[in-house]
Amino acid sequence: MTGFINKIAGINAKYLIAFIIILNFLAKILLLAVMGPGSPPVDDGVDYYEIAKNLAGSLEFSGVFGITSARAPMYPFFLGLLFALSGGNITAIRILQILLSLLIFPLLYRFLKKIGTGKQVAITALGLYALYPAFIYLPYRLLTENLFILLLMLFSLVFIRYRNIKDCIFCGVLSGLLALTRPMFLLYPFFSLVYLFFHREKSLRRTVRDFSIISVFMLVTIMPWTIRNYKLWGGFCLITTNSGNTIMINNNDFLFDIKGPAPQNRVFRMEKLHPDFMPGTELWESMNELERDRELQKRTFDWIRNNPVSFIRLIPVKLWSFWHYSQNPQTPEIKKSVQDIGSALSYLVLLPFMFYGFLISFRFMRFPDQLYPVSLLALFLCTTIIFGGSLRFRLPFDLFLIIWASMGISHISSILGGIFLGKFRRE
């Protein structure tokens, strides 16, 4: 086994990477053909497509329900650019997303080289990413993760080896772009403090300086959108007006009565939660989008404050949803059984190797590099506790789970190869 792996690893890395990229490209094109390249977008993609169409036509950030701040702006602007380049052809947009997704391969390979995992781990990670069903399917959907994962890998490549103030500024700008794609990333500078401390050789002064520079330039990057929101709604809204809705549907008593792995996607009637505050009611219609968001936040935090035991009981449910292999509700274009089989044959099969790879990451990664993916995991888990989790929410972090799995697979194969080789020599 070791001989075979070493023989594969001995092949010129460029040819192996090229082969893996071509394999991934063909798999995505095949899926696109099977799913129907011109089929209309679904779920969140409907609103993203509408915003992109309006941006390309009139530079107006408006969705299905008119001018809005309910969506983080980066992906709609990105999609608007693809819309303009393709003339609004949904097939062309999906093909462009496929082509852009291929940029993950060189970014991932360079990231793994920087942290010193070795060629065998790097090639294994690229291969697993190329064959991972969720990543093959992602470019078909019009979802923020298409852009977020690409930006996250670019940020990781810079952040893992930043050296000076210039690098910190670049990391701050990238953090701002990530937050404008997924607002959860606003909190990352705080989760990165431990990594920053050890990266700066335990210098508190340098840690505070780097943290401050990254945070300031993240906010500077976000500020134009915040100003736009203030002018639009007459109040402070850093990025989106959707946090109230998200936190509400993930924190309420009705979630205990509904079966399924993903509470934020469970179907329930809003009138059961707030019958006096829903579309069509006098109170709802008297408020603008920002005021509704604040009202939903207030009601939900009141519920958490008045029901601390229920909130704590929901935490394992949310974490289970984050780690669960099945998406609920299921993607409408694919049968539930097919999706579950795909997830089981990828995520579930790799999960033991992911855990083992995490445990031995100190062997493969230079300290404190192994703290970086841990800081990202802490961000995802803490966000899940408040806002809920799902397969889609976890998907960007699956890239780092694949890295850990590659470490585990490579280490176990080396051990087994050594055992078989020793036995062969004795015989």
GIDA-V663132 format. One record per helix or strand. SS is the DSSP state (alpha for helix, beta for strand). FROM is the first residue (numbers start at 0). LEN is the number of residues. Records with the same first field share a line. If there is no record, write none. Layout:
SS = FROM-LEN / FROM-LEN
//
This chain:
alpha = 1-9 / 12-23 / 43-15 / 72-14 / 89-12 / 102-12 / 118-13 / 132-6 / 144-15 / 164-17 / 182-9 / 192-7 / 203-30 / 242-7 / 252-5 / 262-3 / 269-4 / 281-4 / 288-18 / 307-16 / 335-24 / 360-4 / 369-18 / 390-36
beta = 61-2 / 65-2
//
